[in-house]
Amino acid sequence: MKKEDYTPHTISSISELHQLLQISKPDHPLVSFVNLRDISCHFDNNLKSVIYNFYTISIKKGFKGKMRYGQNYYDFDEGVMTFMGPNQIISTEVPMDSSVYGSMLAIHPDFIQSYPLAKKIKEYGYFSYAVNEALHLSEKEQNMITGIMQNIEQEYLSSIDAFSQDVMISHIELLLNYCNRFYNRQFITRKNANNTLLTKLETLLSEYFESDKAQKLGLPTVAYISEQLNVTPNYLSDMLRSLTGQSTQHHIHNKIIEKAKELLTTTSLSVSETAYKLGFEYPQSFNKLFKSKTNVSPLEFRSSFN
């Protein structure tokens, strides 16, 4: 039997979300706190593939199905937190005997638009992490997060006044900052796996410049490297920063300089020929990068080495 296809259902507003989940109207048009036990339509075809136009932060327990976020699957376990950004496709498969409970916070970008959080929230890489990097909480961490979520829920259910938005956004910022800390802990505890990824990165870059890919494809991009390693660009850069203090772009530049030094000292290629071999479209760009990294021009480096 051919598997049925589901066209993503775009949910533009918080009210639409409540309507789709078949729960009462939201108490605020731009932010919502949902108790997952109240949802009785987990098996609705309209929920199999959706696109939210807002952020969602969830603690999901008892989830036995599969969730695909963009091009990656989330690996669920007891007490897992998930973070979804706007305009991403979310596909779920929930078994009929599944009993999902927990809570979900939905935040429309307009709710935080006039606050510094509107810019800062885009810097949290966990809104676009790969499958195995959903946030797993210890019991102590889970209790802490649950406490903050309860404070948000209490404020959400309170009567709106002149301070409601300020207070709620403060709670949300606190929640996101704690999650950032816990993600960093997760990077440390998974250091062996991340070191394997670092090794793969180094091998990938070495092979790229040893072959003729640089001449054919140009300089390797962060997007290209991430795709080859089967992780998202944000996850790769965050992982590298946790291990080495440097972003993916820094690692690419370091490899370029390493290979450039090799070519300048072991071949008779001109500076322009070296630039083209490394994938630069213009020699001037190569000169600028080399000098910014070594404080000398390629010619000066070659002369000093000789």
Secondary structure as GFF3:
##gff-version 3
##sequence-region A 1 306
A	DSSP	beta_strand	9	11	.	.	.	ID=ss1
A	DSSP	alpha_helix	14	21	.	.	.	ID=ss2
A	DSSP	beta_strand	31	35	.	.	.	ID=ss3
A	DSSP	three_ten_helix	36	38	.	.	.	ID=ss4
A	DSSP	three_ten_helix	45	47	.	.	.	ID=ss5
A	DSSP	beta_strand	49	52	.	.	.	ID=ss6
A	DSSP	beta_strand	55	61	.	.	.	ID=ss7
A	DSSP	beta_strand	66	69	.	.	.	ID=ss8
A	DSSP	beta_strand	72	74	.	.	.	ID=ss9
A	DSSP	beta_strand	80	84	.	.	.	ID=ss10
A	DSSP	beta_strand	88	93	.	.	.	ID=ss11
A	DSSP	beta_strand	101	107	.	.	.	ID=ss12
A	DSSP	three_ten_helix	109	112	.	.	.	ID=ss13
A	DSSP	alpha_helix	117	120	.	.	.	ID=ss14
A	DSSP	three_ten_helix	121	123	.	.	.	ID=ss15
A	DSSP	three_ten_helix	125	128	.	.	.	ID=ss16
A	DSSP	three_ten_helix	131	133	.	.	.	ID=ss17
A	DSSP	beta_strand	135	136	.	.	.	ID=ss18
A	DSSP	alpha_helix	139	157	.	.	.	ID=ss19
A	DSSP	alpha_helix	164	189	.	.	.	ID=ss20
A	DSSP	alpha_helix	191	210	.	.	.	ID=ss21
A	DSSP	alpha_helix	213	217	.	.	.	ID=ss22
A	DSSP	alpha_helix	222	229	.	.	.	ID=ss23
A	DSSP	alpha_helix	233	244	.	.	.	ID=ss24
A	DSSP	alpha_helix	248	266	.	.	.	ID=ss25
A	DSSP	alpha_helix	271	277	.	.	.	ID=ss26
A	DSSP	alpha_helix	283	294	.	.	.	ID=ss27
A	DSSP	alpha_helix	298	305	.	.	.	ID=ss28
###
